Amino acid sequence: MPEGHSVHRIARQFDRNFVGRRVSASSPQGRFVEGAATLDGREAESVRAVGKQMFLEFEGDVWLRVHLGMYGAWDFAGEIIVDPTIASANGRMGQTNQRGTVLNADDHDDAIMDAAGENSLSSIGAPRRARVHVRMSEQTTGLADEGEDWPPPVVGQVRLRLLTESTCADLRGPTACELQTPDEVVATIAKLGPDPLVDDPEEGEERFTQVVRRKPTPIGLLLMDQSVVSGIGNVYRAELLYRARLDPHTPGRDVPEETVRQLWRDWSRLLRIGVETGQMMTMDELSPEDWRKAMASRDDRHWVYRRAGLPCRTCGTSIVLEEMGARKLYWCPSCQE
C-alpha cells in the first residue's frame, strides 16, 4: 500500500500537470461512469493529500477522493512537468517505485540504478517537460514505455481517465474513487489523524500525543491507525518503532510522553525525506558512499524492514517477523525490549 510520502508526491504531480486546466474524464472500465461524466469538461482547481488519501477539486464545488489502497496506481502519460520541489533523479521523475523512465538520456550515465531499475539519486534543476509514460504507486513493476499515440490507448482496467490537451492520468485498482461535496471532504479529513505536511506541527504533535497516551492499544497498531496519525504504513511503522527502540506491543498509554513526541517528530522528518527523494530512507548518518549504496538497493535503506532472520544491524540479534494488524511486522527483540 502506498504510504504517505507517495500520495503527497502524486498530489504535487497533479498540481503541476492538471490544476488550472480543463479536464476530460471517462471511465473505460465502466465502474465510474456517472462520476466521470460529472467531472468531464470541468477545470481542476486544487489538489491536496492527507495521509494516504488525495482530494482533487474541480470547479463547481466538486471533489474527487482517491484512496489507492493495496493495489491502486496512477499511470501518467504525455507531456509531464516535473515539480521542482520533488527531487528529480538525473532527469527522471522521482515518484516512488517509478520504473525506468529516463527523461534526459544525456544524464543516464551518471545514474545509480537499483535492482528494480530505479534511479534514486536526486538532482536540482528547473521543471522538466518530456513525453513519457510512468506509473506512480508502491507495487509498480516493469518498464514504463514512451509512446507515440495520443491519447494513449487504454490498457487494462482503468477506473478513471483524466485527460488534458497534453497529459493523461489513468487510475487503476483504487480502494476508493468517489465524488464528494466540500462538506463531505471536510468530514472525511476530520476522521483522519494529523499529517505532518498538512497540520500545524505543534498542534499535530499534541493531538497525536494525547490520543496515543490514553489508548491501551499496542503502539504497533496505533501507528497504523489512520485516525491516530496519517500516512504511516508497514515500512514506516517498523522503522519508526526500531528508531525509537520501542517494543511494538507496548500499550500506547505506557509509552513515555517524550517517546511519543519523538515518534511524531521522527515521522515528520522521515516523511519529508520520503517526499524529497521518493524513497523510504530510514537510516541516518550514512557516509556518502553508504548513502549511494542505500539509494541503489532497498535492502540497504532500512534497519529492520524485510530483514526477518537476519542479524540486527546494531546488536546482531535475529530480526523477528510476526503478524500485527494483519500486516507483517519486523522488529529486534533485543534493541526494542
Contacts in CASP RR format, 6 or more apart in sequence:
PFRMAT RR
TARGET T0000
AUTHOR 0000-0000-0000
METHOD contacts of the structure
MODEL  1
MPEGHSVHRIARQFDRNFVGRRVSASSPQGRFVEGAATLDGREAESVRAV
GKQMFLEFEGDVWLRVHLGMYGAWDFAGEIIVDPTIASANGRMGQTNQRG
TVLNADDHDDAIMDAAGENSLSSIGAPRRARVHVRMSEQTTGLADEGEDW
PPPVVGQVRLRLLTESTCADLRGPTACELQTPDEVVATIAKLGPDPLVDD
PEEGEERFTQVVRRKPTPIGLLLMDQSVVSGIGNVYRAELLYRARLDPHT
PGRDVPEETVRQLWRDWSRLLRIGVETGQMMTMDELSPEDWRKAMASRDD
RHWVYRRAGLPCRTCGTSIVLEEMGARKLYWCPSCQE
1 52 0 8 1.000
1 68 0 8 1.000
1 69 0 8 1.000
1 70 0 8 1.000
1 138 0 8 1.000
1 233 0 8 1.000
1 234 0 8 1.000
2 10 0 8 1.000
2 52 0 8 1.000
2 68 0 8 1.000
2 69 0 8 1.000
2 72 0 8 1.000
2 96 0 8 1.000
2 137 0 8 1.000
2 138 0 8 1.000
3 52 0 8 1.000
3 138 0 8 1.000
3 231 0 8 1.000
3 232 0 8 1.000
3 233 0 8 1.000
3 234 0 8 1.000
3 235 0 8 1.000
3 236 0 8 1.000
3 280 0 8 1.000
4 49 0 8 1.000
4 51 0 8 1.000
4 52 0 8 1.000
4 195 0 8 1.000
4 230 0 8 1.000
4 231 0 8 1.000
4 232 0 8 1.000
4 233 0 8 1.000
4 271 0 8 1.000
5 96 0 8 1.000
5 271 0 8 1.000
5 273 0 8 1.000
5 274 0 8 1.000
5 275 0 8 1.000
5 278 0 8 1.000
5 280 0 8 1.000
6 95 0 8 1.000
6 96 0 8 1.000
6 136 0 8 1.000
6 137 0 8 1.000
6 138 0 8 1.000
6 278 0 8 1.000
7 49 0 8 1.000
7 51 0 8 1.000
7 52 0 8 1.000
7 53 0 8 1.000
7 54 0 8 1.000
7 68 0 8 1.000
7 231 0 8 1.000
8 49 0 8 1.000
8 51 0 8 1.000
8 197 0 8 1.000
8 271 0 8 1.000
8 275 0 8 1.000
9 86 0 8 1.000
9 94 0 8 1.000
9 95 0 8 1.000
9 96 0 8 1.000
9 136 0 8 1.000
9 275 0 8 1.000
9 278 0 8 1.000
10 49 0 8 1.000
10 54 0 8 1.000
10 74 0 8 1.000
10 95 0 8 1.000
10 136 0 8 1.000
11 47 0 8 1.000
11 48 0 8 1.000
11 49 0 8 1.000
11 54 0 8 1.000
12 83 0 8 1.000
12 85 0 8 1.000
12 86 0 8 1.000
12 275 0 8 1.000
13 76 0 8 1.000
13 80 0 8 1.000
13 82 0 8 1.000
13 83 0 8 1.000
13 86 0 8 1.000
13 93 0 8 1.000
13 95 0 8 1.000
13 136 0 8 1.000
14 44 0 8 1.000
14 47 0 8 1.000
14 54 0 8 1.000
14 56 0 8 1.000
14 169 0 8 1.000
15 46 0 8 1.000
15 47 0 8 1.000
15 83 0 8 1.000
16 81 0 8 1.000
16 82 0 8 1.000
16 83 0 8 1.000
16 127 0 8 1.000
17 76 0 8 1.000
17 80 0 8 1.000
17 81 0 8 1.000
17 164 0 8 1.000
17 167 0 8 1.000
17 169 0 8 1.000
18 44 0 8 1.000
18 47 0 8 1.000
18 56 0 8 1.000
18 162 0 8 1.000
18 164 0 8 1.000
18 167 0 8 1.000
18 169 0 8 1.000
19 44 0 8 1.000
19 45 0 8 1.000
19 46 0 8 1.000
19 47 0 8 1.000
20 43 0 8 1.000
20 44 0 8 1.000
20 45 0 8 1.000
21 43 0 8 1.000
21 44 0 8 1.000
21 164 0 8 1.000
21 165 0 8 1.000
22 41 0 8 1.000
22 42 0 8 1.000
22 43 0 8 1.000
22 164 0 8 1.000
23 39 0 8 1.000
23 40 0 8 1.000
23 41 0 8 1.000
23 42 0 8 1.000
23 43 0 8 1.000
23 44 0 8 1.000
23 58 0 8 1.000
23 162 0 8 1.000
23 163 0 8 1.000
23 164 0 8 1.000
24 40 0 8 1.000
24 41 0 8 1.000
24 162 0 8 1.000
24 163 0 8 1.000
24 164 0 8 1.000
25 35 0 8 1.000
25 36 0 8 1.000
25 37 0 8 1.000
25 39 0 8 1.000
25 40 0 8 1.000
25 41 0 8 1.000
25 42 0 8 1.000
25 160 0 8 1.000
25 161 0 8 1.000
25 162 0 8 1.000
25 163 0 8 1.000
26 36 0 8 1.000
26 40 0 8 1.000
26 160 0 8 1.000
26 161 0 8 1.000
26 163 0 8 1.000
27 33 0 8 1.000
27 35 0 8 1.000
27 36 0 8 1.000
27 158 0 8 1.000
27 159 0 8 1.000
27 160 0 8 1.000
27 161 0 8 1.000
28 154 0 8 1.000
28 158 0 8 1.000
28 161 0 8 1.000
29 156 0 8 1.000
29 157 0 8 1.000
29 158 0 8 1.000
29 159 0 8 1.000
30 159 0 8 1.000
31 159 0 8 1.000
32 159 0 8 1.000
32 160 0 8 1.000
32 177 0 8 1.000
35 179 0 8 1.000
36 160 0 8 1.000
36 161 0 8 1.000
38 62 0 8 1.000
38 179 0 8 1.000
39 58 0 8 1.000
39 62 0 8 1.000
39 64 0 8 1.000
39 162 0 8 1.000
39 179 0 8 1.000
42 58 0 8 1.000
42 59 0 8 1.000
42 60 0 8 1.000
42 62 0 8 1.000
43 58 0 8 1.000
43 59 0 8 1.000
44 56 0 8 1.000
44 57 0 8 1.000
44 58 0 8 1.000
44 162 0 8 1.000
45 57 0 8 1.000
45 58 0 8 1.000
45 59 0 8 1.000
46 56 0 8 1.000
46 57 0 8 1.000
47 54 0 8 1.000
47 55 0 8 1.000
47 56 0 8 1.000
47 57 0 8 1.000
48 54 0 8 1.000
48 55 0 8 1.000
48 57 0 8 1.000
48 198 0 8 1.000
49 55 0 8 1.000
49 195 0 8 1.000
49 197 0 8 1.000
49 198 0 8 1.000
50 189 0 8 1.000
50 192 0 8 1.000
50 195 0 8 1.000
50 198 0 8 1.000
50 230 0 8 1.000
51 192 0 8 1.000
51 195 0 8 1.000
51 198 0 8 1.000
51 226 0 8 1.000
51 230 0 8 1.000
51 231 0 8 1.000
52 67 0 8 1.000
52 68 0 8 1.000
52 69 0 8 1.000
52 226 0 8 1.000
52 230 0 8 1.000
52 231 0 8 1.000
52 233 0 8 1.000
53 65 0 8 1.000
53 66 0 8 1.000
53 67 0 8 1.000
53 176 0 8 1.000
53 188 0 8 1.000
53 192 0 8 1.000
54 65 0 8 1.000
54 66 0 8 1.000
54 67 0 8 1.000
55 63 0 8 1.000
55 64 0 8 1.000
55 65 0 8 1.000
55 66 0 8 1.000
55 180 0 8 1.000
55 185 0 8 1.000
55 188 0 8 1.000
55 189 0 8 1.000
56 63 0 8 1.000
56 64 0 8 1.000
56 66 0 8 1.000
57 63 0 8 1.000
58 64 0 8 1.000
61 181 0 8 1.000
61 182 0 8 1.000
62 179 0 8 1.000
62 181 0 8 1.000
63 179 0 8 1.000
63 180 0 8 1.000
63 181 0 8 1.000
63 182 0 8 1.000
63 184 0 8 1.000
63 185 0 8 1.000
64 160 0 8 1.000
64 177 0 8 1.000
64 178 0 8 1.000
64 179 0 8 1.000
64 180 0 8 1.000
65 176 0 8 1.000
65 177 0 8 1.000
65 178 0 8 1.000
65 179 0 8 1.000
65 180 0 8 1.000
65 185 0 8 1.000
65 188 0 8 1.000
66 171 0 8 1.000
66 174 0 8 1.000
66 176 0 8 1.000
66 177 0 8 1.000
67 174 0 8 1.000
67 175 0 8 1.000
67 176 0 8 1.000
68 74 0 8 1.000
68 137 0 8 1.000
68 173 0 8 1.000
68 174 0 8 1.000
68 175 0 8 1.000
69 174 0 8 1.000
69 175 0 8 1.000
69 176 0 8 1.000
70 139 0 8 1.000
70 175 0 8 1.000
71 139 0 8 1.000
71 173 0 8 1.000
72 137 0 8 1.000
72 139 0 8 1.000
72 171 0 8 1.000
72 172 0 8 1.000
72 173 0 8 1.000
72 174 0 8 1.000
72 175 0 8 1.000
73 135 0 8 1.000
73 136 0 8 1.000
73 137 0 8 1.000
73 139 0 8 1.000
73 140 0 8 1.000
73 171 0 8 1.000
73 172 0 8 1.000
73 173 0 8 1.000
74 135 0 8 1.000
74 136 0 8 1.000
74 137 0 8 1.000
74 169 0 8 1.000
74 170 0 8 1.000
74 171 0 8 1.000
74 172 0 8 1.000
75 133 0 8 1.000
75 134 0 8 1.000
75 135 0 8 1.000
75 136 0 8 1.000
75 169 0 8 1.000
75 170 0 8 1.000
75 172 0 8 1.000
76 132 0 8 1.000
76 133 0 8 1.000
76 134 0 8 1.000
76 135 0 8 1.000
76 136 0 8 1.000
76 167 0 8 1.000
76 168 0 8 1.000
76 169 0 8 1.000
76 170 0 8 1.000
77 132 0 8 1.000
77 133 0 8 1.000
77 134 0 8 1.000
77 147 0 8 1.000
77 151 0 8 1.000
77 152 0 8 1.000
77 167 0 8 1.000
77 168 0 8 1.000
77 169 0 8 1.000
77 170 0 8 1.000
78 131 0 8 1.000
78 132 0 8 1.000
78 133 0 8 1.000
78 150 0 8 1.000
78 152 0 8 1.000
78 166 0 8 1.000
78 167 0 8 1.000
78 168 0 8 1.000
79 129 0 8 1.000
79 130 0 8 1.000
79 131 0 8 1.000
79 166 0 8 1.000
79 167 0 8 1.000
80 93 0 8 1.000
80 103 0 8 1.000
80 128 0 8 1.000
80 129 0 8 1.000
80 130 0 8 1.000
80 131 0 8 1.000
80 132 0 8 1.000
80 134 0 8 1.000
80 167 0 8 1.000
81 127 0 8 1.000
81 128 0 8 1.000
81 129 0 8 1.000
82 88 0 8 1.000
82 91 0 8 1.000
82 93 0 8 1.000
82 103 0 8 1.000
82 127 0 8 1.000
82 128 0 8 1.000
82 129 0 8 1.000
83 127 0 8 1.000
84 125 0 8 1.000
84 126 0 8 1.000
84 127 0 8 1.000
86 93 0 8 1.000
86 94 0 8 1.000
86 95 0 8 1.000
86 275 0 8 1.000
86 276 0 8 1.000
86 278 0 8 1.000
87 94 0 8 1.000
87 122 0 8 1.000
87 123 0 8 1.000
87 276 0 8 1.000
87 277 0 8 1.000
87 278 0 8 1.000
88 94 0 8 1.000
88 103 0 8 1.000
88 122 0 8 1.000
88 123 0 8 1.000
88 124 0 8 1.000
88 125 0 8 1.000
88 128 0 8 1.000
89 111 0 8 1.000
89 119 0 8 1.000
89 120 0 8 1.000
89 121 0 8 1.000
89 122 0 8 1.000
89 123 0 8 1.000
90 102 0 8 1.000
90 104 0 8 1.000
90 107 0 8 1.000
90 108 0 8 1.000
90 110 0 8 1.000
90 111 0 8 1.000
90 119 0 8 1.000
90 121 0 8 1.000
90 123 0 8 1.000
91 102 0 8 1.000
91 103 0 8 1.000
91 104 0 8 1.000
91 107 0 8 1.000
91 123 0 8 1.000
91 128 0 8 1.000
92 98 0 8 1.000
92 100 0 8 1.000
92 101 0 8 1.000
92 102 0 8 1.000
92 103 0 8 1.000
92 111 0 8 1.000
92 119 0 8 1.000
93 101 0 8 1.000
93 103 0 8 1.000
93 132 0 8 1.000
93 134 0 8 1.000
94 122 0 8 1.000
94 277 0 8 1.000
94 278 0 8 1.000
95 134 0 8 1.000
95 136 0 8 1.000
95 278 0 8 1.000
96 136 0 8 1.000
96 137 0 8 1.000
96 138 0 8 1.000
96 278 0 8 1.000
96 279 0 8 1.000
96 280 0 8 1.000
97 116 0 8 1.000
97 118 0 8 1.000
97 135 0 8 1.000
97 137 0 8 1.000
97 138 0 8 1.000
97 139 0 8 1.000
97 140 0 8 1.000
98 118 0 8 1.000
98 134 0 8 1.000
98 135 0 8 1.000
98 136 0 8 1.000
98 140 0 8 1.000
98 144 0 8 1.000
99 116 0 8 1.000
99 117 0 8 1.000
99 118 0 8 1.000
99 134 0 8 1.000
99 135 0 8 1.000
99 140 0 8 1.000
99 141 0 8 1.000
99 142 0 8 1.000
99 143 0 8 1.000
99 144 0 8 1.000
100 117 0 8 1.000
100 118 0 8 1.000
100 119 0 8 1.000
100 142 0 8 1.000
100 143 0 8 1.000
100 144 0 8 1.000
101 132 0 8 1.000
101 133 0 8 1.000
101 134 0 8 1.000
101 143 0 8 1.000
101 144 0 8 1.000
101 146 0 8 1.000
102 108 0 8 1.000
102 111 0 8 1.000
102 119 0 8 1.000
103 128 0 8 1.000
103 130 0 8 1.000
103 132 0 8 1.000
104 128 0 8 1.000
104 130 0 8 1.000
107 123 0 8 1.000
111 119 0 8 1.000
111 121 0 8 1.000
112 119 0 8 1.000
112 120 0 8 1.000
112 121 0 8 1.000
112 292 0 8 1.000
112 295 0 8 1.000
112 296 0 8 1.000
113 119 0 8 1.000
113 296 0 8 1.000
114 120 0 8 1.000
114 295 0 8 1.000
114 296 0 8 1.000
114 297 0 8 1.000
114 298 0 8 1.000
115 297 0 8 1.000
115 298 0 8 1.000
116 141 0 8 1.000
116 298 0 8 1.000
120 277 0 8 1.000
120 278 0 8 1.000
120 279 0 8 1.000
120 295 0 8 1.000
120 296 0 8 1.000
121 292 0 8 1.000
121 295 0 8 1.000
122 276 0 8 1.000
122 277 0 8 1.000
131 146 0 8 1.000
131 147 0 8 1.000
132 144 0 8 1.000
132 146 0 8 1.000
133 144 0 8 1.000
133 145 0 8 1.000
133 146 0 8 1.000
133 147 0 8 1.000
133 152 0 8 1.000
134 144 0 8 1.000
135 144 0 8 1.000
151 161 0 8 1.000
151 163 0 8 1.000
151 168 0 8 1.000
152 168 0 8 1.000
154 161 0 8 1.000
154 170 0 8 1.000
156 172 0 8 1.000
157 172 0 8 1.000
157 173 0 8 1.000
158 170 0 8 1.000
158 171 0 8 1.000
158 172 0 8 1.000
159 171 0 8 1.000
159 172 0 8 1.000
159 173 0 8 1.000
159 174 0 8 1.000
159 177 0 8 1.000
160 170 0 8 1.000
160 171 0 8 1.000
160 177 0 8 1.000
161 168 0 8 1.000
161 169 0 8 1.000
161 170 0 8 1.000
161 171 0 8 1.000
162 168 0 8 1.000
162 169 0 8 1.000
162 171 0 8 1.000
163 169 0 8 1.000
171 177 0 8 1.000
180 188 0 8 1.000
191 227 0 8 1.000
192 226 0 8 1.000
192 227 0 8 1.000
192 230 0 8 1.000
193 207 0 8 1.000
193 208 0 8 1.000
193 211 0 8 1.000
193 226 0 8 1.000
193 227 0 8 1.000
193 228 0 8 1.000
193 229 0 8 1.000
193 230 0 8 1.000
194 203 0 8 1.000
194 204 0 8 1.000
194 205 0 8 1.000
194 207 0 8 1.000
194 208 0 8 1.000
194 229 0 8 1.000
194 230 0 8 1.000
195 229 0 8 1.000
195 230 0 8 1.000
195 231 0 8 1.000
196 204 0 8 1.000
196 264 0 8 1.000
196 267 0 8 1.000
196 268 0 8 1.000
196 271 0 8 1.000
196 272 0 8 1.000
197 271 0 8 1.000
197 272 0 8 1.000
197 275 0 8 1.000
198 230 0 8 1.000
199 207 0 8 1.000
201 268 0 8 1.000
204 264 0 8 1.000
205 261 0 8 1.000
205 264 0 8 1.000
205 265 0 8 1.000
208 228 0 8 1.000
208 229 0 8 1.000
208 260 0 8 1.000
208 263 0 8 1.000
208 264 0 8 1.000
209 257 0 8 1.000
209 260 0 8 1.000
209 261 0 8 1.000
209 264 0 8 1.000
211 222 0 8 1.000
211 228 0 8 1.000
212 219 0 8 1.000
212 222 0 8 1.000
212 228 0 8 1.000
212 252 0 8 1.000
212 253 0 8 1.000
212 255 0 8 1.000
212 260 0 8 1.000
212 263 0 8 1.000
213 252 0 8 1.000
213 253 0 8 1.000
213 255 0 8 1.000
213 257 0 8 1.000
213 260 0 8 1.000
214 253 0 8 1.000
215 222 0 8 1.000
215 228 0 8 1.000
215 251 0 8 1.000
215 252 0 8 1.000
215 253 0 8 1.000
216 251 0 8 1.000
216 252 0 8 1.000
216 253 0 8 1.000
217 225 0 8 1.000
217 251 0 8 1.000
217 252 0 8 1.000
218 248 0 8 1.000
218 249 0 8 1.000
218 250 0 8 1.000
218 251 0 8 1.000
218 252 0 8 1.000
218 324 0 8 1.000
219 241 0 8 1.000
219 246 0 8 1.000
219 247 0 8 1.000
219 248 0 8 1.000
219 249 0 8 1.000
219 250 0 8 1.000
219 251 0 8 1.000
219 252 0 8 1.000
219 255 0 8 1.000
220 237 0 8 1.000
220 241 0 8 1.000
220 248 0 8 1.000
220 249 0 8 1.000
220 324 0 8 1.000
220 329 0 8 1.000
221 324 0 8 1.000
221 325 0 8 1.000
222 228 0 8 1.000
222 229 0 8 1.000
222 252 0 8 1.000
223 229 0 8 1.000
223 232 0 8 1.000
223 233 0 8 1.000
223 236 0 8 1.000
223 237 0 8 1.000
223 240 0 8 1.000
223 241 0 8 1.000
223 263 0 8 1.000
224 232 0 8 1.000
224 233 0 8 1.000
224 234 0 8 1.000
224 237 0 8 1.000
224 325 0 8 1.000
224 327 0 8 1.000
229 264 0 8 1.000
229 267 0 8 1.000
231 271 0 8 1.000
232 240 0 8 1.000
232 267 0 8 1.000
233 327 0 8 1.000
234 305 0 8 1.000
234 327 0 8 1.000
234 328 0 8 1.000
234 329 0 8 1.000
235 280 0 8 1.000
235 282 0 8 1.000
235 302 0 8 1.000
235 305 0 8 1.000
236 267 0 8 1.000
236 270 0 8 1.000
236 271 0 8 1.000
236 280 0 8 1.000
236 282 0 8 1.000
237 327 0 8 1.000
237 329 0 8 1.000
238 302 0 8 1.000
238 304 0 8 1.000
238 305 0 8 1.000
238 329 0 8 1.000
238 330 0 8 1.000
238 331 0 8 1.000
239 270 0 8 1.000
239 280 0 8 1.000
239 282 0 8 1.000
239 302 0 8 1.000
239 303 0 8 1.000
239 304 0 8 1.000
239 305 0 8 1.000
240 263 0 8 1.000
240 266 0 8 1.000
240 267 0 8 1.000
240 270 0 8 1.000
240 282 0 8 1.000
241 247 0 8 1.000
241 248 0 8 1.000
241 331 0 8 1.000
241 336 0 8 1.000
242 303 0 8 1.000
242 304 0 8 1.000
242 331 0 8 1.000
242 332 0 8 1.000
242 335 0 8 1.000
242 336 0 8 1.000
243 266 0 8 1.000
243 282 0 8 1.000
243 303 0 8 1.000
244 259 0 8 1.000
244 262 0 8 1.000
244 263 0 8 1.000
244 266 0 8 1.000
245 335 0 8 1.000
245 336 0 8 1.000
246 255 0 8 1.000
246 259 0 8 1.000
246 263 0 8 1.000
246 336 0 8 1.000
247 331 0 8 1.000
247 336 0 8 1.000
247 337 0 8 1.000
248 324 0 8 1.000
248 329 0 8 1.000
248 331 0 8 1.000
248 336 0 8 1.000
252 260 0 8 1.000
270 280 0 8 1.000
270 281 0 8 1.000
270 282 0 8 1.000
273 279 0 8 1.000
273 281 0 8 1.000
274 280 0 8 1.000
274 281 0 8 1.000
277 295 0 8 1.000
279 295 0 8 1.000
279 301 0 8 1.000
280 301 0 8 1.000
280 302 0 8 1.000
281 294 0 8 1.000
281 295 0 8 1.000
281 301 0 8 1.000
282 301 0 8 1.000
282 302 0 8 1.000
282 303 0 8 1.000
282 305 0 8 1.000
283 294 0 8 1.000
283 300 0 8 1.000
283 301 0 8 1.000
283 302 0 8 1.000
283 303 0 8 1.000
286 294 0 8 1.000
290 300 0 8 1.000
293 300 0 8 1.000
294 300 0 8 1.000
294 301 0 8 1.000
295 301 0 8 1.000
298 306 0 8 1.000
299 306 0 8 1.000
303 312 0 8 1.000
303 313 0 8 1.000
303 314 0 8 1.000
304 312 0 8 1.000
304 319 0 8 1.000
304 330 0 8 1.000
304 331 0 8 1.000
304 332 0 8 1.000
305 330 0 8 1.000
306 330 0 8 1.000
307 319 0 8 1.000
307 330 0 8 1.000
308 319 0 8 1.000
308 320 0 8 1.000
308 321 0 8 1.000
308 330 0 8 1.000
309 318 0 8 1.000
309 319 0 8 1.000
309 320 0 8 1.000
309 321 0 8 1.000
310 318 0 8 1.000
310 319 0 8 1.000
311 317 0 8 1.000
311 318 0 8 1.000
311 319 0 8 1.000
312 318 0 8 1.000
312 319 0 8 1.000
312 332 0 8 1.000
312 334 0 8 1.000
312 335 0 8 1.000
314 332 0 8 1.000
314 335 0 8 1.000
315 332 0 8 1.000
315 334 0 8 1.000
315 335 0 8 1.000
316 334 0 8 1.000
317 332 0 8 1.000
317 333 0 8 1.000
317 334 0 8 1.000
317 335 0 8 1.000
319 330 0 8 1.000
319 331 0 8 1.000
319 332 0 8 1.000
320 330 0 8 1.000
320 331 0 8 1.000
320 332 0 8 1.000
320 333 0 8 1.000
321 328 0 8 1.000
321 329 0 8 1.000
321 330 0 8 1.000
322 328 0 8 1.000
322 329 0 8 1.000
322 331 0 8 1.000
323 329 0 8 1.000
END
